[in-house]
Amino acid sequence: MDSKELYNATAYLTRVVDWDKNWIPFGTGSEIRNDLIVELIDVFLSDDNLYFVYERQNSGGYKNSEIMNVIKEFLGKESFQLWNSKLDRVIAFNRIGVLQKGRK
C-alpha cells in the first residue's frame, strides 16, 4: 500500500475506531517516556509490522524493531498514528505529549 492509499484508508478507519476514554501522557522534549511508548507498541499493537501514518506523502510500513527510530523525531512535536498490520488497532500520538489507544 503506498503512502496516499494508507493515509486515506486510515482516515476512514479512524472514524469507526472505539477510542479509550483516557489520554495517556508520554511527555514532550527531554521528558518523553520512551519506555512507556515501547511497551504500548509491543503489548497493544503486538505486531512485527506496523504502519506509521503522518501525512499523505510520509506514511508507510515499518518493522516493529525500527519504529522508534522512525517516530522519535515526531514525538511531542507532531500528531501521527501507529497502526498494526491488520488495521484493527491504533495508537494516536498528539503533538502535546499525550496518546490514545483505539480498536476497530
Stockholm file with secondary structure:
# STOCKHOLM 1.0

chainA/1-104         MDSKELYNATAYLTRVVDWDKNWIPFGTGSEIRNDLIVELIDVFLSDDNLYFVYERQNSGGYKNSEIMNVIKEFLGKESFQLWNSKLDRVIAFNRIGVLQKGRK
#=GR chainA/1-104 SS CCHHHHHHHHHHHHTTCEECSSCEECCSGGGCCHHHHHHHIIIIICCSEEEEESSSSSCEEEEGGGHHHHHTTTTTTSCEEEEETTSSEEEEEETTTEEEEEEC
#=GC SS_cons         CCHHHHHHHHHHHHTTCEECSSCEECCSGGGCCHHHHHHHIIIIICCSEEEEESSSSSCEEEEGGGHHHHHTTTTTTSCEEEEETTSSEEEEEETTTEEEEEEC
//
